[in-house]
Every structure is written in structure tokens, then in C-alpha cells.
Amino acid sequence: MASEATPEQLIEQARGGDPAAVGRLLELYRNYLKLVARSLVGAALRVKVEPSDLVQETFLKAHREFGGFAGQREHELVAWLRRILARTVADQVKHHRRMGRDLLRQESLDQLLERSDTAVHRALASHSASPSNGAVRREQAVLLADAVDRLPPDYREVFILPTLEHVPLGDIAARMGRSEGAVRMLWTRAVVRLNEMLENQK
């Protein structure tokens, strides 16, 4: 782990003309952007598009536009990527005008993205341990999103659905064919597993 380049080093390498550095840099944020996109699509826009497709399109745009990124730190890069994601979602809304028009009259896409991103940070941070001292320099929500992605599928869904998409436990139980008590127990185990992964992160 110590030999891995930091985001700031990868930014510098990418600016220095290393074409592989941009790809390696963007991959650090796939899981985080997927959670933000899932929160937007699942809870608000209801657009018939997969979050992973939105993230892939965001990465393609980020590759093309990287020369225009003026920041040097990870938090600046994360904010830049979120803005590209917002534009990508806006492009999808144009193709789903009937579903998106009423929503966009009530709330701008930037406001939606900010609310969704805040929800991701708050939800992850409130249910998970802090990263290790060695990881403090990294964006906490990014590290936590990576941990969520490493959960077993059932644990991951039972964590994301109530936390980010605000699906009631009863509905989750019906989807999964389990009792509410079993779903609650699964959620508790997911949180415990998340904490274990983050505590072991060095």
C-alpha cells in the first residue's frame, strides 16, 4: 500500500503527460461516484439508466476534459468529478423529458447533486468507523464507498437501500423475501463488517 501513488501524485503525473495516470486516478473514485449516482437516480430522478453507466460516461468526459482541471488536491478533484456527473445526469434528463421536467422545475440539478452528495457523506460517516490515521489525508467518503463496495451483495444492498435511497425496512424485506427482523439483523451485520474493514485499513 505504501508504494501506491497518492491522488496528488497521480494528478501531477497526469499533468506531466502520463496517459495511464488519468485512468488510474479516475478509478479511485468509481465506487464513490456510483453511490452518488445511485442516490440521484434511485431517490430523485427516476431516470431509466444504470448508475454505473452514468459513472462510465462521467469518466469519458473527465478524460477528455482533464486539461481543464485546475486543482491540485483530492477534494478539488472530487468536486470537479461531481460537477461532471451532474452534467451527465442533465444529459440523461434531456432524453427523459416527461419524467424529468417537473423535477427540474422544483429544484436545480446542482441543488439535487449537492443534497445527494451530502446524504452520501452523512449516511456513510454516521454508520461507519473513521479511517485509520494513515488514511486521514484521503477523502473519507471515498474510502467508505470503497468499503461498501467490498461488502457481500446482500449486506451492500441492505445498507444502501435504507441509508441512501430511504427504502423502508418492510419494503426491503419484501424485496428480499425475508422478515423485517432478519433484514434488521443483516443491516447490523453489514455495519459491523464495514467497521471491521475500516479499522483494518492501514
PASEBA-1860 file (N, C-alpha, C; in nm, 3 decimals):
! residues 202
1> MASEATPE> 0.083/-0.121/0.000/0.000/0.000/0.000/0.086/0.126/0.000 ~ 0.201/0.121/0.070/0.285/0.239/0.082/0.342/0.281/-0.053 ~ 0.357/0.185/-0.147/0.415/0.215/-0.277/0.314/0.274/-0.375 ~ 0.184/0.272/-0.337/0.082/0.325/-0.426/0.090/0.477/-0.431 ~ 0.072/0.530/-0.551/0.075/0.675/-0.568/-0.047/0.738/-0.503 ~ -0.028/0.854/-0.442/-0.139/0.928/-0.385/-0.217/0.997/-0.497 ~ -0.341/1.039/-0.470/-0.415/1.114/-0.574/-0.339/1.237/-0.621 ~ -0.274/1.307/-0.528/-0.199/1.426/-0.567/-0.082/1.392/-0.660
9> QLIEQARG> -0.015/1.278/-0.633/0.094/1.235/-0.721/0.042/1.197/-0.858 ~ -0.075/1.130/-0.861/-0.133/1.091/-0.989/-0.177/1.214/-1.069 ~ -0.229/1.316/-0.999/-0.266/1.441/-1.067/-0.142/1.501/-1.133 ~ -0.033/1.503/-1.059/0.092/1.560/-1.111/0.143/1.479/-1.231 ~ 0.135/1.346/-1.219/0.181/1.260/-1.329/0.094/1.281/-1.454 ~ -0.037/1.292/-1.432/-0.129/1.313/-1.544/-0.100/1.446/-1.613 ~ -0.071/1.548/-1.534/-0.038/1.679/-1.591/0.095/1.674/-1.664 ~ 0.181/1.581/-1.622/0.313/1.568/-1.686/0.309/1.489/-1.815
17> GDPAAVGR> 0.189/1.444/-1.855/0.176/1.377/-1.983/0.168/1.225/-1.976 ~ 0.153/1.169/-1.857/0.140/1.023/-1.843/-0.006/0.986/-1.870 ~ -0.036/0.925/-1.986/-0.178/0.896/-2.019/-0.241/0.793/-1.927 ~ -0.162/0.701/-1.873/-0.218/0.599/-1.784/-0.256/0.657/-1.648 ~ -0.192/0.768/-1.609/-0.216/0.825/-1.476/-0.359/0.874/-1.462 ~ -0.417/0.929/-1.569/-0.554/0.979/-1.561/-0.649/0.863/-1.532 ~ -0.632/0.753/-1.604/-0.717/0.636/-1.583/-0.704/0.581/-1.443 ~ -0.580/0.570/-1.392/-0.558/0.520/-1.257/-0.619/0.615/-1.154
25> LLELYRNY> -0.610/0.743/-1.181/-0.665/0.844/-1.090/-0.818/0.833/-1.084 ~ -0.883/0.827/-1.198/-1.029/0.822/-1.201/-1.082/0.696/-1.135 ~ -1.013/0.584/-1.151/-1.060/0.458/-1.093/-1.074/0.466/-0.941 ~ -0.997/0.555/-0.878/-1.006/0.571/-0.733/-1.146/0.616/-0.689 ~ -1.222/0.675/-0.781/-1.350/0.738/-0.745/-1.471/0.668/-0.805 ~ -1.450/0.551/-0.866/-1.561/0.480/-0.929/-1.670/0.446/-0.826 ~ -1.631/0.384/-0.715/-1.731/0.342/-0.616/-1.803/0.461/-0.553 ~ -1.729/0.567/-0.525/-1.790/0.686/-0.465/-1.891/0.749/-0.561
33> LKLVARSL> -1.851/0.769/-0.687/-1.942/0.830/-0.784/-2.063/0.741/-0.811 ~ -2.041/0.609/-0.804/-2.153/0.517/-0.826/-2.258/0.533/-0.715 ~ -2.211/0.554/-0.592/-2.306/0.575/-0.482/-2.380/0.708/-0.498 ~ -2.307/0.813/-0.536/-2.373/0.943/-0.557/-2.474/0.931/-0.670 ~ -2.434/0.866/-0.780/-2.525/0.850/-0.893/-2.646/0.766/-0.855 ~ -2.623/0.660/-0.778/-2.735/0.574/-0.736/-2.832/0.652/-0.648 ~ -2.780/0.737/-0.563/-2.866/0.818/-0.478/-2.952/0.912/-0.563 ~ -2.891/0.972/-0.665/-2.965/1.062/-0.754/-3.070/0.988/-0.834
41> VGAALRVK> -3.030/0.880/-0.897/-3.121/0.808/-0.985/-3.230/0.737/-0.906 ~ -3.190/0.672/-0.796/-3.286/0.593/-0.721/-3.384/0.676/-0.642 ~ -3.337/0.786/-0.584/-3.422/0.861/-0.492/-3.487/0.983/-0.553 ~ -3.438/1.032/-0.666/-3.490/1.158/-0.715/-3.530/1.156/-0.862 ~ -3.437/1.129/-0.951/-3.466/1.147/-1.092/-3.552/1.038/-1.153 ~ -3.539/0.915/-1.099/-3.616/0.803/-1.152/-3.592/0.783/-1.301 ~ -3.474/0.818/-1.346/-3.438/0.801/-1.487/-3.402/0.655/-1.510 ~ -3.443/0.602/-1.624/-3.416/0.462/-1.655/-3.272/0.447/-1.705
49> VEPSDLVQ> -3.178/0.460/-1.615/-3.037/0.448/-1.651/-2.962/0.391/-1.532 ~ -2.862/0.310/-1.559/-2.783/0.249/-1.452/-2.680/0.347/-1.398 ~ -2.663/0.354/-1.266/-2.558/0.441/-1.209/-2.420/0.411/-1.268 ~ -2.390/0.284/-1.293/-2.258/0.250/-1.348/-2.239/0.310/-1.487 ~ -2.349/0.322/-1.565/-2.340/0.385/-1.697/-2.313/0.535/-1.683 ~ -2.377/0.597/-1.585/-2.354/0.739/-1.559/-2.208/0.764/-1.520 ~ -2.154/0.675/-1.438/-2.013/0.690/-1.394/-1.919/0.671/-1.513 ~ -1.947/0.572/-1.598/-1.861/0.549/-1.714/-1.861/0.670/-1.807
57> ETFLKAHR> -1.978/0.728/-1.830/-1.987/0.847/-1.914/-1.914/0.965/-1.848 ~ -1.924/0.974/-1.716/-1.851/1.078/-1.643/-1.701/1.063/-1.662 ~ -1.652/0.939/-1.657/-1.509/0.913/-1.676/-1.464/0.950/-1.818 ~ -1.547/0.918/-1.917/-1.511/0.953/-2.055/-1.497/1.104/-2.071 ~ -1.592/1.178/-2.012/-1.585/1.325/-2.018/-1.463/1.377/-1.941 ~ -1.436/1.317/-1.824/-1.323/1.361/-1.743/-1.191/1.338/-1.817 ~ -1.180/1.226/-1.888/-1.060/1.200/-1.970/-1.042/1.310/-2.073 ~ -1.150/1.341/-2.143/-1.141/1.442/-2.249/-1.111/1.581/-2.194
65> EFGGFAGQ> -1.162/1.610/-2.075/-1.154/1.747/-2.023/-1.047/1.765/-1.915 ~ -0.964/1.663/-1.893/-0.871/1.671/-1.780/-0.778/1.792/-1.789 ~ -0.744/1.834/-1.911/-0.659/1.952/-1.927/-0.720/2.077/-1.867 ~ -0.852/2.077/-1.850/-0.920/2.193/-1.792/-0.932/2.188/-1.641 ~ -0.888/2.078/-1.579/-0.894/2.067/-1.433/-0.779/2.148/-1.374 ~ -0.811/2.247/-1.292/-0.709/2.339/-1.240/-0.665/2.308/-1.098 ~ -0.730/2.212/-1.033/-0.696/2.183/-0.893/-0.570/2.100/-0.876 ~ -0.529/2.086/-0.749/-0.410/2.007/-0.717/-0.436/1.904/-0.608
73> REHELVAW> -0.546/1.919/-0.536/-0.575/1.833/-0.422/-0.692/1.739/-0.452 ~ -0.701/1.632/-0.373/-0.805/1.533/-0.396/-0.945/1.592/-0.383 ~ -0.968/1.674/-0.281/-1.103/1.729/-0.261/-1.146/1.815/-0.380 ~ -1.050/1.880/-0.446/-1.083/1.959/-0.564/-1.119/1.868/-0.681 ~ -1.048/1.757/-0.693/-1.078/1.661/-0.799/-1.216/1.598/-0.779 ~ -1.247/1.562/-0.654/-1.377/1.501/-0.624/-1.490/1.599/-0.659 ~ -1.473/1.726/-0.625/-1.575/1.827/-0.656/-1.590/1.842/-0.808 ~ -1.477/1.840/-0.880/-1.479/1.851/-1.027/-1.552/1.733/-1.089
81> LRRILART> -1.525/1.612/-1.040/-1.591/1.493/-1.092/-1.741/1.495/-1.063 ~ -1.779/1.547/-0.944/-1.922/1.557/-0.912/-1.993/1.652/-1.010 ~ -1.925/1.760/-1.049/-1.986/1.853/-1.144/-2.005/1.786/-1.281 ~ -1.907/1.706/-1.322/-1.921/1.634/-1.449/-2.035/1.533/-1.439 ~ -2.045/1.467/-1.325/-2.157/1.374/-1.304/-2.290/1.447/-1.316 ~ -2.298/1.568/-1.260/-2.422/1.647/-1.268/-2.458/1.676/-1.413 ~ -2.358/1.712/-1.493/-2.384/1.738/-1.635/-2.429/1.611/-1.706 ~ -2.370/1.499/-1.667/-2.406/1.371/-1.728/-2.550/1.335/-1.696
89> VADQVKHH> -2.591/1.357/-1.571/-2.729/1.333/-1.533/-2.822/1.427/-1.610 ~ -2.781/1.554/-1.626/-2.862/1.650/-1.701/-2.883/1.604/-1.845 ~ -2.778/1.546/-1.905/-2.791/1.493/-2.041/-2.895/1.382/-2.047 ~ -2.897/1.298/-1.943/-2.996/1.190/-1.939/-3.137/1.246/-1.921 ~ -3.149/1.351/-1.842/-3.281/1.412/-1.820/-3.338/1.463/-1.952 ~ -3.250/1.517/-2.038/-3.296/1.567/-2.169/-3.360/1.455/-2.251 ~ -3.313/1.331/-2.228/-3.368/1.218/-2.301/-3.490/1.157/-2.230 ~ -3.520/1.210/-2.113/-3.636/1.161/-2.037/-3.717/1.282/-1.990
97> RRMGRDLL> -3.749/1.369/-2.086/-3.811/1.498/-2.052/-3.940/1.482/-1.971 ~ -4.022/1.388/-2.008/-4.152/1.375/-1.941/-4.134/1.344/-1.793 ~ -4.033/1.262/-1.761/-4.007/1.226/-1.622/-3.929/1.335/-1.549 ~ -3.842/1.404/-1.621/-3.753/1.497/-1.555/-3.800/1.639/-1.544 ~ -3.894/1.680/-1.631/-3.930/1.822/-1.638/-3.985/1.875/-1.507 ~ -4.082/1.805/-1.448/-4.142/1.855/-1.325/-4.040/1.865/-1.213 ~ -3.951/1.765/-1.206/-3.849/1.767/-1.101/-3.758/1.887/-1.116 ~ -3.713/1.914/-1.239/-3.618/2.022/-1.260/-3.683/2.159/-1.238
105> RQESLDQL> -3.817/2.169/-1.248/-3.883/2.295/-1.215/-3.874/2.323/-1.066 ~ -3.873/2.216/-0.986/-3.874/2.233/-0.841/-3.734/2.257/-0.785 ~ -3.635/2.199/-0.849/-3.502/2.200/-0.789/-3.397/2.192/-0.898 ~ -3.296/2.278/-0.893/-3.191/2.273/-0.994/-3.109/2.146/-0.978 ~ -3.045/2.104/-1.085/-2.965/1.982/-1.082/-2.849/1.998/-0.984 ~ -2.790/2.117/-0.979/-2.680/2.140/-0.884/-2.726/2.122/-0.740 ~ -2.847/2.172/-0.709/-2.900/2.156/-0.574/-2.926/2.009/-0.544 ~ -2.980/1.938/-0.644/-3.005/1.795/-0.628/-2.876/1.720/-0.599
113> LERSDTAV> -2.772/1.751/-0.677/-2.645/1.682/-0.661/-2.585/1.712/-0.525 ~ -2.592/1.838/-0.483/-2.538/1.876/-0.353/-2.610/1.803/-0.241 ~ -2.744/1.795/-0.251/-2.821/1.726/-0.149/-2.787/1.577/-0.146 ~ -2.774/1.518/-0.265/-2.741/1.376/-0.274/-2.602/1.348/-0.219 ~ -2.506/1.433/-0.256/-2.368/1.413/-0.211/-2.359/1.428/-0.060 ~ -2.430/1.527/-0.005/-2.432/1.545/0.140/-2.490/1.422/0.208 ~ -2.595/1.365/0.147/-2.658/1.244/0.202/-2.560/1.128/0.204 ~ -2.480/1.114/0.096/-2.381/1.007/0.090/-2.279/1.024/0.202
121> HRALASHS> -2.225/1.146/0.218/-2.126/1.171/0.323/-2.185/1.142/0.461 ~ -2.305/1.196/0.487/-2.366/1.182/0.619/-2.401/1.037/0.648 ~ -2.458/0.968/0.549/-2.500/0.830/0.569/-2.381/0.738/0.595 ~ -2.279/0.754/0.516/-2.161/0.668/0.534/-2.091/0.698/0.665 ~ -2.071/0.827/0.692/-1.995/0.864/0.811/-2.069/0.826/0.939 ~ -2.202/0.831/0.936/-2.277/0.805/1.059/-2.285/0.657/1.092 ~ -2.261/0.571/0.994/-2.275/0.428/1.017/-2.142/0.353/1.014 ~ -2.032/0.425/1.000/-1.904/0.358/0.982/-1.796/0.418/1.069
129> ASPSNGAV> -1.693/0.338/1.090/-1.579/0.386/1.168/-1.500/0.488/1.089 ~ -1.421/0.568/1.160/-1.332/0.661/1.092/-1.218/0.582/1.028 ~ -1.163/0.633/0.917/-1.050/0.564/0.858/-0.928/0.570/0.949 ~ -0.832/0.481/0.924/-0.710/0.479/1.006/-0.633/0.609/0.990 ~ -0.538/0.633/1.081/-0.458/0.755/1.075/-0.387/0.768/0.941 ~ -0.345/0.656/0.883/-0.275/0.660/0.756/-0.363/0.703/0.641 ~ -0.494/0.697/0.661/-0.587/0.731/0.553/-0.653/0.865/0.572 ~ -0.616/0.937/0.679/-0.683/1.063/0.712/-0.670/1.164/0.598
137> RREQAVLL> -0.560/1.157/0.523/-0.538/1.254/0.416/-0.629/1.228/0.295 ~ -0.687/1.110/0.287/-0.778/1.078/0.177/-0.919/1.127/0.210 ~ -1.000/1.147/0.107/-1.139/1.186/0.127/-1.213/1.072/0.196 ~ -1.271/1.098/0.312/-1.333/0.993/0.392/-1.448/0.924/0.319 ~ -1.533/1.001/0.253/-1.647/0.941/0.185/-1.602/0.848/0.072 ~ -1.489/0.879/0.008/-1.437/0.794/-0.099/-1.392/0.660/-0.042 ~ -1.319/0.665/0.070/-1.272/0.542/0.133/-1.388/0.457/0.183 ~ -1.489/0.521/0.239/-1.605/0.448/0.289/-1.684/0.385/0.174
145> ADAVDRLP> -1.694/0.456/0.062/-1.764/0.399/-0.054/-1.691/0.275/-0.105 ~ -1.558/0.277/-0.101/-1.481/0.159/-0.142/-1.510/0.042/-0.048 ~ -1.523/0.070/0.081/-1.553/-0.036/0.178/-1.693/-0.093/0.152 ~ -1.790/-0.005/0.124/-1.926/-0.051/0.094/-1.925/-0.143/-0.027 ~ -1.845/-0.109/-0.128/-1.838/-0.191/-0.249/-1.782/-0.330/-0.222 ~ -1.701/-0.344/-0.117/-1.641/-0.474/-0.085/-1.732/-0.561/0.002 ~ -1.845/-0.506/0.047/-1.939/-0.586/0.124/-1.999/-0.697/0.037 ~ -2.039/-0.810/0.096/-2.114/-0.911/0.021/-2.241/-0.846/-0.036
153> PDYREVFI> -2.290/-0.895/-0.151/-2.405/-0.829/-0.217/-2.526/-0.803/-0.126 ~ -2.567/-0.903/-0.046/-2.683/-0.883/0.042/-2.656/-0.774/0.145 ~ -2.537/-0.774/0.203/-2.501/-0.671/0.300/-2.502/-0.533/0.234 ~ -2.445/-0.527/0.114/-2.435/-0.398/0.044/-2.574/-0.340/0.016 ~ -2.664/-0.424/-0.035/-2.799/-0.376/-0.067/-2.876/-0.335/0.058 ~ -2.865/-0.414/0.163/-2.942/-0.385/0.283/-2.884/-0.262/0.356 ~ -2.761/-0.224/0.323/-2.704/-0.100/0.377/-2.745/0.020/0.291 ~ -2.733/0.006/0.158/-2.758/0.118/0.069/-2.906/0.155/0.061
161> LPTLEHVP> -2.994/0.055/0.052/-3.136/0.085/0.030/-3.197/0.175/0.137 ~ -3.180/0.145/0.267/-3.238/0.237/0.367/-3.155/0.362/0.388 ~ -3.023/0.350/0.372/-2.934/0.461/0.406/-2.934/0.570/0.300 ~ -2.927/0.532/0.174/-2.917/0.630/0.066/-3.047/0.648/-0.012 ~ -3.123/0.540/-0.027/-3.245/0.550/-0.105/-3.370/0.560/-0.017 ~ -3.351/0.552/0.115/-3.459/0.571/0.212/-3.575/0.474/0.190 ~ -3.542/0.351/0.149/-3.644/0.247/0.131/-3.678/0.191/0.269 ~ -3.807/0.186/0.307/-3.844/0.132/0.439/-3.803/-0.014/0.453
169> LGDIAARM> -3.771/-0.053/0.578/-3.728/-0.190/0.603/-3.831/-0.293/0.557 ~ -3.961/-0.260/0.574/-4.065/-0.352/0.532/-4.059/-0.380/0.382 ~ -4.033/-0.275/0.303/-4.022/-0.291/0.158/-3.899/-0.372/0.121 ~ -3.789/-0.348/0.194/-3.666/-0.423/0.168/-3.688/-0.570/0.200 ~ -3.757/-0.596/0.310/-3.785/-0.734/0.350/-3.867/-0.805/0.241 ~ -3.966/-0.734/0.185/-4.049/-0.793/0.079/-3.966/-0.822/-0.046 ~ -3.877/-0.728/-0.080/-3.791/-0.747/-0.197/-3.701/-0.869/-0.181 ~ -3.650/-0.886/-0.058/-3.551/-0.990/-0.033/-3.613/-1.123/0.010
177> GRSEGAVR> -3.745/-1.121/0.032/-3.811/-1.243/0.077/-3.770/-1.283/0.218 ~ -3.748/-1.183/0.305/-3.707/-1.207/0.443/-3.802/-1.130/0.536 ~ -3.794/-1.163/0.664/-3.872/-1.088/0.763/-3.801/-0.955/0.792 ~ -3.876/-0.860/0.849/-3.814/-0.732/0.886/-3.704/-0.754/0.988 ~ -3.726/-0.846/1.082/-3.624/-0.875/1.183/-3.497/-0.927/1.120 ~ -3.511/-1.013/1.018/-3.394/-1.068/0.950/-3.319/-0.959/0.874 ~ -3.395/-0.867/0.814/-3.332/-0.756/0.741/-3.259/-0.663/0.837 ~ -3.322/-0.638/0.953/-3.257/-0.552/1.053/-3.126/-0.615/1.102
185> MLWTRAVV> -3.128/-0.748/1.122/-3.008/-0.819/1.164/-2.900/-0.813/1.055 ~ -2.943/-0.827/0.929/-2.849/-0.821/0.817/-2.786/-0.683/0.809 ~ -2.868/-0.577/0.832/-2.816/-0.440/0.831/-2.711/-0.422/0.941 ~ -2.740/-0.474/1.060/-2.645/-0.464/1.171/-2.514/-0.533/1.137 ~ -2.524/-0.650/1.075/-2.402/-0.723/1.036/-2.324/-0.647/0.930 ~ -2.397/-0.582/0.838/-2.330/-0.502/0.735/-2.250/-0.388/0.797 ~ -2.310/-0.320/0.896/-2.242/-0.209/0.962/-2.119/-0.260/1.039 ~ -2.134/-0.373/1.107/-2.021/-0.432/1.179/-1.909/-0.466/1.081
193> RLNEMLEN> -1.944/-0.527/0.967/-1.842/-0.562/0.868/-1.773/-0.438/0.812 ~ -1.851/-0.332/0.788/-1.792/-0.206/0.741/-1.690/-0.153/0.841 ~ -1.730/-0.153/0.968/-1.639/-0.103/1.071/-1.513/-0.187/1.079 ~ -1.526/-0.319/1.066/-1.409/-0.406/1.070/-1.314/-0.375/0.954 ~ -1.369/-0.357/0.835/-1.285/-0.327/0.720/-1.213/-0.195/0.738 ~ -1.283/-0.095/0.790/-1.221/0.035/0.807/-1.119/0.037/0.920 ~ -1.146/-0.040/1.025/-1.049/-0.049/1.136/-0.920/-0.117/1.090 ~ -0.933/-0.212/0.997/-0.815/-0.286/0.948/-0.742/-0.214/0.837
201> QK> -0.796/-0.102/0.796/-0.736/-0.027/0.686/-0.609/0.045/0.734 ~ -0.499/0.011/0.674/-0.371/0.071/0.717/-0.308/0.150/0.606
END
